[in-house]
Amino acid sequence: MLHHKRQPPPSEEEELERPKPFRFVMALGIVVALAFALLALLRAENLAAVAQCVVGMLITGPLFYFLIRQMARIQMPKRK
């Protein structure tokens, strides 16, 4: 039987350096939700539907912006 040595958990710096696939999937989901709200706005027939679309865009727009900003920060080289 082979015995493998356990590796220590990654430090915070190592954890931040590695891009996580979950973030990319989350960004894709937010983009889909934002696009859905924009397309639904074109089909809105009453004021309630317009309000729902605008609320959806107000929620997903900033989330998308902040998520992309954090993903860019992860990929930036460290300053010396």
C-alpha angles and dihedrals in degrees: 000000000000119000116209122201114236114239118227115253114268118265121245091260092052090046092053093046095058115079111227120222090219091067092054091049090048090051090051091050092050091049090051091049091048092048091047091053091049093049092045089054089062090056097042111128102181141029094261092057091048090050092051092051093048091049089050091052092045090055100042098038098066091038089056092047095050094043093051090047091054092046090052090050090054092054095046116105115248118262117243 
